[in-house]
Amino acid sequence: MRVPVDLSQLVASLGDAVVVSDLKGDIVLWNPAAERIFGFTEAEALGQSLDLIIPERQRPRHWQGYEQTMRSGTTRYGEAVLRVPALHKEGHTLSIAFTVALLHAEDGSVNAIVALVRDETARWNEERDLRRRLRELETKAG
């Protein structure tokens, strides 16, 4: 038996952020988890550049890769989990992990990119603290 799937309900109910951007890098879809993670409401995010959540120092590298992906229609990050810093509306930095997928028009050309994003800030901070404590113990042990 095949169960009908309401894709808008699926996207809205996911615990991970779903962020879709168009050819120019403007946000065209922003689910409730994106709002929770990044702090921007859907109304604040839609139509805005991805620069909204990309730290300034990361932008040149991001846009170089973004434009290359849109030109070539391929991405090396389709299956890899990327871990990068991101910006919260309140100005603090987040540590996020995400995967991307390319969305295609009927003619086969890429017309959007979807990112499935998870906030890993707490885990990253815990790992950083553990590394710091390990260094301290190693220093004491000589």
N, CA, C and O atoms as a MOPAC input file, in Angstrom:
PM7 MOZYME 1SCF
protein

 N      0.83700 1    -1.17400 1     0.00000 1
 C      0.00000 1     0.00000 1     0.00000 1
 C      0.88700 1     1.24300 1     0.00000 1
 O      1.81200 1     1.36500 1     0.80300 1
 N      0.59700 1     2.12200 1    -0.87800 1
 C      1.37600 1     3.34800 1    -0.99900 1
 C      0.71100 1     4.46600 1    -0.20000 1
 O     -0.47900 1     4.73900 1    -0.36000 1
 N      1.50000 1     5.10600 1     0.66300 1
 C      0.98800 1     6.19300 1     1.49600 1
 C      1.27400 1     7.51400 1     0.80100 1
 O      2.42300 1     7.78600 1     0.45300 1
 N      0.25000 1     8.34500 1     0.58900 1
 C      0.51900 1     9.65000 1    -0.02900 1
 C      1.35100 1    10.51700 1     0.91200 1
 O      1.13300 1    10.51900 1     2.12400 1
 N      2.29300 1    11.24200 1     0.35200 1
 C      3.18600 1    12.06700 1     1.15100 1
 C      2.95000 1    13.53800 1     0.81600 1
 O      3.01700 1    13.94400 1    -0.34400 1
 N      2.68000 1    14.30900 1     1.83000 1
 C      2.54400 1    15.75300 1     1.68700 1
 C      3.93700 1    16.34200 1     1.92300 1
 O      4.38100 1    16.46600 1     3.06500 1
 N      4.62200 1    16.70400 1     0.83400 1
 C      6.00700 1    17.16100 1     0.94900 1
 C      6.13700 1    18.45100 1     1.75400 1
 O      7.13400 1    18.63800 1     2.45100 1
 N      5.16500 1    19.33000 1     1.67400 1
 C      5.26100 1    20.55700 1     2.46700 1
 C      5.17100 1    20.23700 1     3.95600 1
 O      5.83800 1    20.87700 1     4.76900 1
 N      4.35200 1    19.25300 1     4.32000 1
 C      4.26800 1    18.84100 1     5.72200 1
 C      5.57300 1    18.17800 1     6.15700 1
 O      6.04200 1    18.39000 1     7.27600 1
 N      6.14500 1    17.38700 1     5.28000 1
 C      7.41800 1    16.73500 1     5.57500 1
 C      8.50400 1    17.77000 1     5.86100 1
 O      9.19100 1    17.68300 1     6.87900 1
 N      8.66000 1    18.73600 1     4.97900 1
 C      9.68400 1    19.76800 1     5.13700 1
 C      9.44100 1    20.57600 1     6.40800 1
 O     10.38300 1    20.90600 1     7.12800 1
 N      8.17900 1    20.89400 1     6.68200 1
 C      7.85300 1    21.70400 1     7.85000 1
 C      8.09700 1    20.96800 1     9.16100 1
 O      8.37700 1    21.59900 1    10.18000 1
 N      7.99600 1    19.64400 1     9.14700 1
 C      8.09900 1    18.89200 1    10.39400 1
 C      9.49400 1    18.34800 1    10.68500 1
 O      9.71600 1    17.79700 1    11.76300 1
 N     10.43300 1    18.48600 1     9.76200 1
 C     11.79000 1    17.99200 1     9.97900 1
 C     12.47800 1    18.73700 1    11.11900 1
 O     12.25800 1    19.93400 1    11.30900 1
 N     13.30300 1    18.03000 1    11.86900 1
 C     14.08700 1    18.65100 1    12.92700 1
 C     15.30300 1    19.37000 1    12.40600 1
 O     15.85200 1    20.23600 1    13.08600 1
 N     15.73700 1    19.02200 1    11.19700 1
 C     16.86500 1    19.69800 1    10.56100 1
 C     16.34800 1    20.82100 1     9.67500 1
 O     15.24600 1    20.74300 1     9.13100 1
 N     17.14900 1    21.85500 1     9.53700 1
 C     16.77700 1    22.97800 1     8.68100 1
 C     16.81400 1    22.55300 1     7.22400 1
 O     17.68900 1    21.79600 1     6.80300 1
 N     15.86100 1    23.04700 1     6.47200 1
 C     15.85100 1    22.90500 1     5.02100 1
 C     15.92700 1    24.32300 1     4.46200 1
 O     15.03100 1    25.14100 1     4.66500 1
 N     17.02300 1    24.58700 1     3.75500 1
 C     17.23300 1    25.90300 1     3.15600 1
 C     17.46500 1    25.68500 1     1.66800 1
 O     18.40300 1    24.99500 1     1.26800 1
 N     16.60300 1    26.27900 1     0.85600 1
 C     16.74400 1    26.17900 1    -0.59200 1
 C     17.06200 1    27.56300 1    -1.12600 1
 O     16.42300 1    28.55200 1    -0.76400 1
 N     18.07300 1    27.61200 1    -2.00300 1
 C     18.44800 1    28.89100 1    -2.61900 1
 C     18.44800 1    28.74400 1    -4.13000 1
 O     18.70600 1    27.66300 1    -4.66000 1
 N     18.15600 1    29.84600 1    -4.82100 1
 C     18.06100 1    29.84200 1    -6.27800 1
 C     19.42900 1    30.04100 1    -6.93000 1
 O     20.45900 1    30.01000 1    -6.25600 1
 N     19.42600 1    30.24200 1    -8.23500 1
 C     20.66800 1    30.40700 1    -8.98700 1
 C     21.55500 1    31.51800 1    -8.44900 1
 O     22.78000 1    31.39500 1    -8.45700 1
 N     20.94600 1    32.59600 1    -7.98400 1
 C     21.70900 1    33.75000 1    -7.47800 1
 C     22.14700 1    33.57200 1    -6.03600 1
 O     22.96900 1    34.34500 1    -5.54400 1
 N     21.61400 1    32.56500 1    -5.34500 1
 C     21.93500 1    32.39100 1    -3.94100 1
 C     20.94900 1    33.07000 1    -3.01600 1
 O     21.24700 1    33.30100 1    -1.84400 1
 N     19.76800 1    33.39400 1    -3.54100 1
 C     18.71800 1    33.96200 1    -2.70600 1
 C     17.86600 1    32.83800 1    -2.12100 1
 O     17.58100 1    31.84900 1    -2.79700 1
 N     17.47000 1    32.99400 1    -0.88400 1
 C     16.70900 1    31.96500 1    -0.17200 1
 C     15.27000 1    31.93000 1    -0.68200 1
 O     14.58000 1    32.94900 1    -0.70000 1
 N     14.82800 1    30.73600 1    -1.09900 1
 C     13.46800 1    30.56700 1    -1.61600 1
 C     12.63100 1    29.61000 1    -0.76700 1
 O     11.41500 1    29.53000 1    -0.94200 1
 N     13.26900 1    28.89000 1     0.14500 1
 C     12.54200 1    28.02900 1     1.07900 1
 C     13.29200 1    28.01600 1     2.39600 1
 O     14.51800 1    27.91100 1     2.42600 1
 N     12.54100 1    28.12400 1     3.49100 1
 C     13.11200 1    28.25400 1     4.84000 1
 C     12.12400 1    27.60500 1     5.78600 1
 O     11.06100 1    28.16800 1     6.04500 1
 N     12.44700 1    26.44300 1     6.30100 1
 C     11.47600 1    25.72100 1     7.12900 1
 C     11.55600 1    26.15500 1     8.60100 1
 O     12.46100 1    26.90000 1     8.97600 1
 N     10.61100 1    25.69000 1     9.43400 1
 C     10.62800 1    26.08300 1    10.84700 1
 C     11.92500 1    25.72900 1    11.58100 1
 O     12.33700 1    26.46400 1    12.47800 1
 N     12.56900 1    24.63000 1    11.22100 1
 C     13.84000 1    24.28100 1    11.86700 1
 C     14.92700 1    25.29400 1    11.51300 1
 O     15.78800 1    25.58500 1    12.34300 1
 N     14.90000 1    25.83300 1    10.30100 1
 C     15.85700 1    26.88000 1     9.92100 1
 C     15.62800 1    28.11500 1    10.79000 1
 O     16.57300 1    28.77000 1    11.22900 1
 N     14.36000 1    28.41400 1    11.02600 1
 C     14.01800 1    29.54600 1    11.88600 1
 C     14.55000 1    29.32300 1    13.30200 1
 O     15.11300 1    30.23400 1    13.90900 1
 N     14.37100 1    28.11500 1    13.81900 1
 C     14.84800 1    27.78800 1    15.16700 1
 C     16.37100 1    27.84500 1    15.25400 1
 O     16.91400 1    28.38400 1    16.21800 1
 N     17.05700 1    27.30400 1    14.27100 1
 C     18.52300 1    27.22600 1    14.29700 1
 C     19.16700 1    28.60400 1    14.08500 1
 O     20.07400 1    28.98500 1    14.82400 1
 N     18.70100 1    29.34100 1    13.08400 1
 C     19.35800 1    30.59300 1    12.70600 1
 C     18.72100 1    31.84400 1    13.31600 1
 O     19.34200 1    32.90700 1    13.32800 1
 N     17.48100 1    31.72700 1    13.82500 1
 C     16.83400 1    32.85000 1    14.48400 1
 C     16.03500 1    33.77200 1    13.57600 1
 O     15.27600 1    34.60400 1    14.07300 1
 N     16.17900 1    33.65100 1    12.27800 1
 C     15.43400 1    34.48500 1    11.33900 1
 C     14.10000 1    33.82400 1    11.01700 1
 O     14.04200 1    32.61600 1    10.78600 1
 N     13.03200 1    34.61100 1    11.00300 1
 C     11.74300 1    34.06800 1    10.60500 1
 C     11.76000 1    33.78800 1     9.10800 1
 O     12.64200 1    34.25000 1     8.38500 1
 N     10.78800 1    33.03600 1     8.66400 1
 C     10.66400 1    32.76300 1     7.23100 1
 C     10.53200 1    34.07900 1     6.46200 1
 O     11.16400 1    34.25300 1     5.42000 1
 N      9.71600 1    35.00100 1     6.96900 1
 C      9.52300 1    36.29000 1     6.29900 1
 C     10.82600 1    37.08800 1     6.20900 1
 O     11.06100 1    37.78400 1     5.22100 1
 N     11.66100 1    36.98800 1     7.22700 1
 C     12.94200 1    37.69900 1     7.21400 1
 C     13.94200 1    37.05400 1     6.26200 1
 O     14.78100 1    37.74800 1     5.68900 1
 N     13.86700 1    35.74100 1     6.08600 1
 C     14.86700 1    35.01700 1     5.29600 1
 C     14.53600 1    34.93900 1     3.80600 1
 O     15.42600 1    35.06300 1     2.96500 1
 N     13.26100 1    34.73400 1     3.47700 1
 C     12.90300 1    34.55000 1     2.06300 1
 C     13.28400 1    35.77600 1     1.23700 1
 O     12.99500 1    36.91300 1     1.61000 1
 N     13.93700 1    35.51600 1     0.11100 1
 C     14.37200 1    36.57900 1    -0.78500 1
 C     15.72000 1    37.17100 1    -0.43200 1
 O     16.27500 1    37.95200 1    -1.20600 1
 N     16.25800 1    36.81300 1     0.72600 1
 C     17.56200 1    37.32200 1     1.15100 1
 C     18.67800 1    36.43700 1     0.59900 1
 O     18.46600 1    35.25800 1     0.31300 1
 N     19.84100 1    37.00700 1     0.45600 1
 C     21.02700 1    36.25700 1     0.05800 1
 C     21.43400 1    35.30200 1     1.18900 1
 O     21.16300 1    35.55600 1     2.36300 1
 N     22.08300 1    34.21200 1     0.81100 1
 C     22.63300 1    33.30500 1     1.82200 1
 C     23.64700 1    33.99000 1     2.72600 1
 O     23.99900 1    33.45900 1     3.77900 1
 N     24.12000 1    35.16500 1     2.32300 1
 C     25.02000 1    35.94300 1     3.18100 1
 C     24.39200 1    36.19800 1     4.54600 1
 O     25.09700 1    36.49500 1     5.51000 1
 N     23.07700 1    36.08400 1     4.62900 1
 C     22.36400 1    36.24000 1     5.88700 1
 C     22.93500 1    35.33500 1     6.97900 1
 O     22.97400 1    35.70900 1     8.15100 1
 N     23.37800 1    34.13200 1     6.57800 1
 C     23.85100 1    33.14500 1     7.55300 1
 C     25.30900 1    32.73100 1     7.34300 1
 O     25.81000 1    31.85200 1     8.04300 1
 N     25.98300 1    33.35500 1     6.39300 1
 C     27.38600 1    33.01700 1     6.10800 1
 C     28.29100 1    34.07900 1     6.72700 1
 O     28.16000 1    35.26300 1     6.41600 1
 N     29.20900 1    33.66300 1     7.60200 1
 C     30.15200 1    34.64300 1     8.16700 1
 C     30.93400 1    35.34100 1     7.05400 1
 O     31.27400 1    34.72600 1     6.04300 1
 N     31.21000 1    36.61000 1     7.24800 1
 C     31.85300 1    37.41900 1     6.20900 1
 C     33.14800 1    36.80100 1     5.69300 1
 O     33.39800 1    36.80700 1     4.48800 1
 N     33.96500 1    36.27300 1     6.58200 1
 C     35.25600 1    35.72100 1     6.15100 1
 C     35.09800 1    34.44800 1     5.30500 1
 O     36.02700 1    34.06400 1     4.59500 1
 N     33.93800 1    33.79600 1     5.37400 1
 C     33.69300 1    32.57000 1     4.60800 1
 C     33.06500 1    32.85900 1     3.24200 1
 O     33.03700 1    31.98200 1     2.37800 1
 N     32.57100 1    34.05800 1     3.04500 1
 C     31.78500 1    34.36500 1     1.84800 1
 C     32.53700 1    34.19600 1     0.53600 1
 O     31.99100 1    33.57900 1    -0.37800 1
 N     33.76700 1    34.71000 1     0.38500 1
 C     34.44000 1    34.53500 1    -0.91600 1
 C     34.55700 1    33.06200 1    -1.32500 1
 O     34.27600 1    32.71000 1    -2.47100 1
 N     34.96300 1    32.22400 1    -0.41000 1
 C     35.10800 1    30.79500 1    -0.72300 1
 C     33.74800 1    30.17100 1    -1.03000 1
 O     33.61500 1    29.38500 1    -1.96800 1
 N     32.74100 1    30.52600 1    -0.23300 1
 C     31.40100 1    29.98700 1    -0.46000 1
 C     30.90500 1    30.33500 1    -1.85900 1
 O     30.46100 1    29.46000 1    -2.60200 1
 N     30.98100 1    31.63000 1    -2.22000 1
 C     30.41800 1    32.05100 1    -3.50400 1
 C     31.20500 1    31.51200 1    -4.68500 1
 O     30.63300 1    31.26800 1    -5.74800 1
 N     32.49800 1    31.32400 1    -4.51900 1
 C     33.28500 1    30.71500 1    -5.59200 1
 C     32.78300 1    29.29500 1    -5.85800 1
 O     32.57400 1    28.91100 1    -7.00900 1
 N     32.59200 1    28.52000 1    -4.79400 1
 C     32.07700 1    27.16200 1    -4.94700 1
 C     30.64100 1    27.12800 1    -5.43600 1
 O     30.27900 1    26.27500 1    -6.24600 1
 N     29.83200 1    28.03600 1    -4.95500 1
 C     28.41800 1    28.09600 1    -5.34700 1
 C     28.29800 1    28.35200 1    -6.84900 1
 O     27.56700 1    27.65500 1    -7.55300 1
 N     29.03100 1    29.36700 1    -7.32700 1
 C     28.97100 1    29.70600 1    -8.75400 1
 C     29.50900 1    28.57700 1    -9.61600 1
 O     28.96400 1    28.31300 1   -10.68700 1
 N     30.56500 1    27.90700 1    -9.17700 1
 C     31.11500 1    26.76900 1    -9.91400 1
 C     30.08100 1    25.64500 1    -9.99400 1
 O     29.91300 1    25.02700 1   -11.04600 1
 N     29.40100 1    25.38500 1    -8.90300 1
 C     28.37200 1    24.33900 1    -8.88300 1
 C     27.24400 1    24.67900 1    -9.83700 1
 O     26.78800 1    23.81400 1   -10.58400 1
 N     26.78800 1    25.91200 1    -9.82600 1
 C     25.70100 1    26.30900 1   -10.71600 1
 C     26.12500 1    26.23500 1   -12.17700 1
 O     25.32700 1    25.84200 1   -13.02700 1
 N     27.36600 1    26.60500 1   -12.48400 1
 C     27.86200 1    26.52900 1   -13.86800 1
 C     28.00100 1    25.08400 1   -14.33700 1
 O     27.58600 1    24.74000 1   -15.44400 1
 N     28.58300 1    24.24600 1   -13.49100 1
 C     28.91200 1    22.87600 1   -13.89600 1
 C     27.74600 1    21.90200 1   -13.73500 1
 O     27.67400 1    20.88400 1   -14.42400 1
 N     26.83800 1    22.22500 1   -12.81900 1
 C     25.72800 1    21.30600 1   -12.56200 1
 C     26.14200 1    20.11100 1   -11.72200 1
 O     25.42200 1    19.11600 1   -11.64800 1
 N     27.30700 1    20.21000 1   -11.08800 1
 C     27.77300 1    19.12100 1   -10.22800 1
 C     28.29000 1    19.69000 1    -8.91800 1
 O     28.70400 1    20.84700 1    -8.83600 1
 N     28.25400 1    18.84900 1    -7.90500 1
 C     28.81100 1    19.23400 1    -6.61600 1
 C     29.54900 1    18.04900 1    -6.03100 1
 O     29.10500 1    16.90600 1    -6.15100 1
 N     30.65300 1    18.31900 1    -5.41000 1
 C     31.38400 1    17.24000 1    -4.74600 1
 C     30.86500 1    17.02300 1    -3.33000 1
 O     31.36800 1    16.16200 1    -2.60900 1
 N     29.87200 1    17.79400 1    -2.93400 1
 C     29.34800 1    17.72100 1    -1.57400 1
 C     27.99200 1    17.02800 1    -1.48600 1
 O     27.31400 1    17.14600 1    -0.46600 1
 N     27.58800 1    16.32200 1    -2.50700 1
 C     26.28500 1    15.68300 1    -2.49400 1
 C     26.12500 1    14.62600 1    -1.42100 1
 O     25.02700 1    14.43500 1    -0.89800 1
 N     27.19600 1    13.94300 1    -1.08800 1
 C     27.11400 1    12.89600 1    -0.06900 1
 C     27.95500 1    13.20800 1     1.15500 1
 O     27.77000 1    12.60300 1     2.21100 1
 N     28.86100 1    14.13400 1     1.02100 1
 C     29.73300 1    14.48800 1     2.14400 1
 C     29.01100 1    15.42400 1     3.10500 1
 O     28.22800 1    16.28100 1     2.69500 1
 N     29.28900 1    15.24100 1     4.38500 1
 C     28.76200 1    16.16100 1     5.39000 1
 C     29.77700 1    17.28000 1     5.55900 1
 O     30.94400 1    17.03800 1     5.86700 1
 N     29.31600 1    18.50000 1     5.35600 1
 C     30.17800 1    19.66300 1     5.50900 1
 C     29.98000 1    20.23800 1     6.90100 1
 O     28.85800 1    20.28600 1     7.40500 1
 N     31.06000 1    20.67000 1     7.51600 1
 C     30.99900 1    21.31500 1     8.82100 1
 C     31.64300 1    22.68700 1     8.69100 1
 O     32.83100 1    22.81100 1     8.39300 1
 N     30.83200 1    23.71300 1     8.92300 1
 C     31.29400 1    25.08800 1     8.74600 1
 C     30.66200 1    25.99300 1     9.79800 1
 O     29.67200 1    25.62300 1    10.42800 1
 N     31.23400 1    27.17300 1     9.98600 1
 C     30.58200 1    28.15200 1    10.86100 1
 C     29.42600 1    28.81600 1    10.11900 1
 O     29.42200 1    28.88700 1     8.89000 1
 N     28.45800 1    29.29600 1    10.87100 1
 C     27.32300 1    30.02900 1    10.31700 1
 C     26.94900 1    31.13100 1    11.29800 1
 O     27.44200 1    31.17100 1    12.42600 1
 N     26.07800 1    32.01400 1    10.85600 1
 C     25.66600 1    33.14400 1    11.68900 1
 C     24.23900 1    32.97700 1    12.18600 1
 O     23.35800 1    32.53200 1    11.45100 1
 N     24.02900 1    33.33600 1    13.42800 1
 C     22.69400 1    33.42100 1    14.01600 1
 C     22.23400 1    34.87100 1    13.92000 1
 O     23.05900 1    35.78400 1    13.87100 1
 N     20.94200 1    35.08100 1    13.89400 1
 C     20.38000 1    36.43300 1    13.82200 1
 C     20.93800 1    37.35100 1    14.90600 1
 O     21.14500 1    38.54100 1    14.66900 1
 N     21.18100 1    36.79800 1    16.09600 1
 C     21.68600 1    37.60300 1    17.21500 1
 C     23.16900 1    37.93200 1    17.09100 1
 O     23.72400 1    38.62100 1    17.94800 1
 N     23.82000 1    37.44200 1    16.02600 1
 C     25.20800 1    37.79100 1    15.76700 1
 C     26.23800 1    36.77700 1    16.20900 1
 O     27.40900 1    36.89800 1    15.85000 1
 N     25.83500 1    35.77300 1    16.98200 1
 C     26.83400 1    34.79100 1    17.40300 1
 C     27.02400 1    33.71100 1    16.33000 1
 O     26.17600 1    33.50100 1    15.46300 1
 N     28.15600 1    33.04800 1    16.42700 1
 C     28.51600 1    32.02000 1    15.46000 1
 C     27.96900 1    30.67000 1    15.88900 1
 O     27.98000 1    30.31900 1    17.06900 1
 N     27.49700 1    29.93100 1    14.91500 1
 C     27.04800 1    28.55600 1    15.11000 1
 C     28.03000 1    27.62600 1    14.42600 1
 O     28.76900 1    28.04200 1    13.53400 1
 N     28.04000 1    26.38600 1    14.83600 1
 C     28.75800 1    25.34600 1    14.12000 1
 C     27.69500 1    24.44100 1    13.51000 1
 O     26.92800 1    23.80100 1    14.22900 1
 N     27.65400 1    24.39400 1    12.17200 1
 C     26.62500 1    23.60600 1    11.50400 1
 C     27.24600 1    22.48100 1    10.68600 1
 O     28.39500 1    22.55800 1    10.25100 1
 N     26.45500 1    21.44200 1    10.49200 1
 C     26.81500 1    20.34500 1     9.59600 1
 C     25.67900 1    20.22400 1     8.59800 1
 O     24.50900 1    20.29800 1     8.97200 1
 N     26.02100 1    20.03500 1     7.31700 1
 C     24.95800 1    19.95500 1     6.32300 1
 C     25.37000 1    19.13800 1     5.10700 1
 O     26.55400 1    18.93100 1     4.83900 1
 N     24.36000 1    18.68500 1     4.38700 1
 C     24.54000 1    18.07200 1     3.08100 1
 C     23.77700 1    18.92100 1     2.07800 1
 O     22.86400 1    19.65900 1     2.44800 1
 N     24.14900 1    18.81800 1     0.81800 1
 C     23.46400 1    19.58300 1    -0.22000 1
 C     22.99500 1    18.65400 1    -1.32700 1
 O     23.53700 1    17.56800 1    -1.53300 1
 N     21.97600 1    19.11300 1    -2.02900 1
 C     21.48300 1    18.42100 1    -3.21700 1
 C     21.12700 1    19.47900 1    -4.25000 1
 O     20.65900 1    20.56600 1    -3.91000 1
 N     21.35100 1    19.15000 1    -5.49800 1
 C     21.02000 1    20.06500 1    -6.58500 1
 C     19.60800 1    19.78000 1    -7.05900 1
 O     19.20800 1    18.62200 1    -7.18500 1
 N     18.85600 1    20.83400 1    -7.32000 1
 C     17.51300 1    20.70700 1    -7.87300 1
 C     17.56800 1    21.15500 1    -9.32700 1
 O     18.23800 1    22.13300 1    -9.65900 1
 N     16.85900 1    20.43200 1   -10.19000 1
 C     16.95900 1    20.66300 1   -11.62800 1
 C     15.63500 1    21.11700 1   -12.23200 1
 O     14.55600 1    20.72100 1   -11.79000 1
 N     15.75100 1    21.95900 1   -13.25500 1
 C     14.60400 1    22.37900 1   -14.04700 1
 C     14.24900 1    21.24900 1   -15.01500 1
 O     14.98000 1    20.26400 1   -15.12100 1
 N     13.14200 1    21.39300 1   -15.70900 1
 C     12.71300 1    20.36000 1   -16.65700 1
 C     13.74600 1    20.10200 1   -17.74400 1
 O     13.84800 1    18.98000 1   -18.24100 1
 N     14.52300 1    21.13000 1   -18.12600 1
 C     15.54000 1    20.94700 1   -19.16400 1
 C     16.82500 1    20.31000 1   -18.63600 1
 O     17.77600 1    20.10400 1   -19.39100 1
 N     16.85100 1    19.99800 1   -17.33900 1
 C     18.01000 1    19.34600 1   -16.74000 1
 C     19.00900 1    20.29700 1   -16.11500 1
 O     19.93000 1    19.85400 1   -15.42900 1
 N     18.85200 1    21.58700 1   -16.33400 1
 C     19.79200 1    22.54600 1   -15.75700 1
 C     19.52100 1    22.71400 1   -14.26100 1
 O     18.39300 1    22.55300 1   -13.79600 1
 N     20.56900 1    23.03700 1   -13.53000 1
 C     20.42700 1    23.26600 1   -12.09700 1
 C     19.73100 1    24.60800 1   -11.89900 1
 O     20.11600 1    25.61300 1   -12.49700 1
 N     18.69700 1    24.61300 1   -11.05100 1
 C     18.01600 1    25.88400 1   -10.79100 1
 C     17.94000 1    26.22900 1    -9.30700 1
 O     17.46100 1    27.30200 1    -8.94000 1
 N     18.41900 1    25.31100 1    -8.44600 1
 C     18.40800 1    25.58900 1    -7.01100 1
 C     19.28600 1    24.57800 1    -6.28800 1
 O     19.61900 1    23.51600 1    -6.81600 1
 N     19.64900 1    24.94100 1    -5.06700 1
 C     20.39700 1    24.03300 1    -4.20100 1
 C     19.63700 1    23.94400 1    -2.88600 1
 O     19.18800 1    24.95200 1    -2.34200 1
 N     19.50300 1    22.73100 1    -2.38900 1
 C     18.88100 1    22.53100 1    -1.08400 1
 C     19.96000 1    22.07600 1    -0.11000 1
 O     20.77600 1    21.20900 1    -0.42500 1
 N     19.95100 1    22.67000 1     1.06700 1
 C     20.86200 1    22.26100 1     2.13800 1
 C     20.02600 1    21.74700 1     3.30000 1
 O     19.06300 1    22.38800 1     3.72200 1
 N     20.40700 1    20.58200 1     3.81200 1
 C     19.80300 1    20.03100 1     5.02600 1
 C     20.81200 1    20.27400 1     6.13800 1
 O     21.91100 1    19.72000 1     6.12900 1
 N     20.42300 1    21.11500 1     7.10300 1
 C     21.36500 1    21.67100 1     8.07200 1
 C     21.01800 1    21.23900 1     9.49300 1
 O     19.85400 1    21.23200 1     9.89300 1
 N     22.05700 1    20.88000 1    10.24200 1
 C     21.91700 1    20.53400 1    11.66400 1
 C     22.85000 1    21.43400 1    12.46600 1
 O     23.99800 1    21.65900 1    12.08200 1
 N     22.34400 1    21.94000 1    13.57700 1
 C     23.15900 1    22.75100 1    14.48100 1
 C     23.98300 1    21.81000 1    15.35300 1
 O     23.43200 1    21.02900 1    16.12900 1
 N     25.30800 1    21.88800 1    15.22100 1
 C     26.20400 1    21.04900 1    16.01200 1
 C     27.05300 1    21.88400 1    16.96500 1
 O     28.12200 1    21.44900 1    17.39200 1
 N     26.58600 1    23.06400 1    17.29400 1
 C     27.35000 1    23.97200 1    18.14400 1
 C     27.66000 1    23.34400 1    19.49900 1
 O     28.80100 1    23.39200 1    19.95800 1
 N     26.65800 1    22.75900 1    20.13800 1
 C     26.87800 1    22.16300 1    21.46800 1
 C     27.88900 1    21.02900 1    21.39100 1
 O     28.78400 1    20.93800 1    22.23100 1
 N     27.75500 1    20.16300 1    20.39100 1
 C     28.69500 1    19.04500 1    20.23900 1
 C     30.09700 1    19.57000 1    19.95400 1
 O     31.06900 1    19.06600 1    20.51800 1
 N     30.21700 1    20.56200 1    19.09700 1
 C     31.52200 1    21.12000 1    18.75200 1
 C     32.17600 1    21.73300 1    19.99300 1
 O     33.37100 1    21.55000 1    20.22500 1
 N     31.39700 1    22.45300 1    20.77800 1
 C     31.93900 1    23.05600 1    22.00900 1
 C     32.39300 1    21.98500 1    22.99500 1
 O     33.43300 1    22.13400 1    23.63700 1
 N     31.62200 1    20.90900 1    23.12000 1
 C     32.01800 1    19.80500 1    24.00300 1
 C     33.33000 1    19.18100 1    23.54200 1
 O     34.21500 1    18.91700 1    24.35500 1
 N     33.45600 1    18.94500 1    22.23900 1
 C     34.68700 1    18.36400 1    21.70400 1
 C     35.87400 1    19.30300 1    21.91200 1
 O     36.97000 1    18.85200 1    22.24400 1
 N     35.66400 1    20.59500 1    21.71900 1
 C     36.73400 1    21.57400 1    21.93900 1
 C     37.18700 1    21.55300 1    23.39600 1
 O     38.38400 1    21.59400 1    23.68000 1
 N     36.21500 1    21.49000 1    24.33000 1
 C     36.55100 1    21.43400 1    25.75400 1
 C     37.29900 1    20.15100 1    26.09600 1
 O     38.24200 1    20.17500 1    26.88700 1
 N     36.88700 1    19.04100 1    25.51000 1
 C     37.58700 1    17.77300 1    25.75300 1
 C     39.01800 1    17.82300 1    25.22900 1
 O     39.93600 1    17.33800 1    25.89100 1
 N     39.21800 1    18.40300 1    24.05100 1
 C     40.57500 1    18.54300 1    23.49700 1
 C     41.43200 1    19.41900 1    24.39000 1
 O     42.60200 1    19.11300 1    24.61900 1
 N     40.86400 1    20.51300 1    24.90200 1
 C     41.59000 1    21.40500 1    25.79500 1
 C     41.98400 1    20.68200 1    27.08200 1
 O     43.11900 1    20.80000 1    27.54300 1
 N     41.04200 1    19.93500 1    27.66000 1
 C     41.33700 1    19.19900 1    28.89200 1
 C     42.39100 1    18.11700 1    28.65300 1
 O     43.24400 1    17.88400 1    29.51000 1
 N     42.33700 1    17.47100 1    27.52000 1
 C     43.33100 1    16.45100 1    27.19000 1
 C     44.72400 1    17.08200 1    27.09200 1
 O     45.69500 1    16.52500 1    27.60500 1
 N     44.82200 1    18.23800 1    26.43600 1
 C     46.11400 1    18.94500 1    26.33800 1
 C     46.63200 1    19.30100 1    27.73000 1
 O     47.82100 1    19.14900 1    28.01300 1
 N     45.74000 1    19.77500 1    28.59300 1
 C     46.14900 1    20.12600 1    29.95400 1
 C     46.67100 1    18.90700 1    30.71000 1
 O     47.68400 1    18.99100 1    31.40400 1
 N     45.98200 1    17.78000 1    30.57600 1
 C     46.41900 1    16.54800 1    31.24100 1
 C     47.73900 1    16.04400 1    30.69200 1
 O     48.59300 1    15.57800 1    31.44600 1
 N     47.90900 1    16.13400 1    29.37400 1
 C     49.15700 1    15.71100 1    28.76500 1
 C     50.30800 1    16.59300 1    29.22800 1
 O     51.41500 1    16.10700 1    29.45800 1
 N     50.04600 1    17.88700 1    29.36500 1
 C     51.07800 1    18.83500 1    29.81500 1
 C     51.47800 1    18.51100 1    31.25900 1
 O     52.66600 1    18.51300 1    31.58300 1
 N     50.51300 1    18.23700 1    32.11600 1
 C     50.78600 1    17.88200 1    33.51200 1
 C     51.54800 1    16.56400 1    33.62200 1
 O     52.42500 1    16.41000 1    34.47200 1
 N     51.19900 1    15.61300 1    32.74800 1
 C     51.85500 1    14.30100 1    32.78100 1
 C     53.27900 1    14.37000 1    32.25200 1
 O     54.10200 1    13.49600 1    32.52200 1
 N     53.54900 1    15.40700 1    31.50700 1
 C     54.91200 1    15.65900 1    31.02900 1
 C     55.27800 1    14.83700 1    29.88600 1
 O     56.39500 1    14.94400 1    29.38100 1

